Amino acid sequence: MNQKQKKYQEKLKQPVAWVGKMNGDKDWRWSSTHKSSVEDVYDIVEPVFLEEK
């Protein structure tokens, strides 16, 4: 694996964004690249990755 491929693989492991929703909601409402800003507003916070695992 070359350097670019290695870098890409590392990126896939990192969340690209965070989504948030309230406890009663079925829909995800908001996303941000900063986990803390989503945590301040919403009850449930989940990471979003570049590719599905």
C-alpha positions in Angstrom: 0.0 0.0 0.0 1.4 3.4 -0.9 1.4 6.5 1.2 -1.9 7.9 -0.3 -3.8 4.6 0.3 -2.6 4.5 3.9 -3.7 8.0 4.5 -7.1 7.2 2.9 -7.5 4.1 5.1 -6.8 6.2 8.2 -9.4 8.8 7.1 -12.0 6.1 6.8 -11.6 5.2 10.5 -12.2 8.8 11.6 -15.8 10.2 11.7 -16.3 12.9 9.1 -19.3 14.4 10.9 -21.6 13.9 13.9 -25.4 13.8 13.7 -27.8 14.5 16.5 -31.4 13.8 17.4 -33.7 14.1 20.5 -34.8 11.1 22.4 -38.4 11.1 20.9 -37.4 11.7 17.3 -37.0 9.2 14.6 -35.2 11.5 12.2 -31.6 12.7 12.5 -31.8 16.5 12.6 -28.4 18.0 12.4 -24.8 17.3 11.6 -21.5 19.0 12.4 -17.9 18.2 12.1 -17.6 19.1 15.8 -19.0 16.5 18.2 -19.2 18.9 21.1 -21.5 21.3 19.3 -23.9 18.5 18.5 -23.7 17.1 22.1 -24.7 20.6 23.5 -28.0 20.5 21.7 -29.1 16.9 21.1 -29.7 13.8 23.3 -28.3 11.2 20.9 -25.1 11.8 19.0 -23.7 9.4 16.4 -20.6 9.5 14.2 -20.9 9.5 10.4 -18.1 7.8 8.4 -17.0 8.2 4.8 -17.9 4.6 4.0 -20.2 2.1 5.6 -18.3 -0.5 7.7 
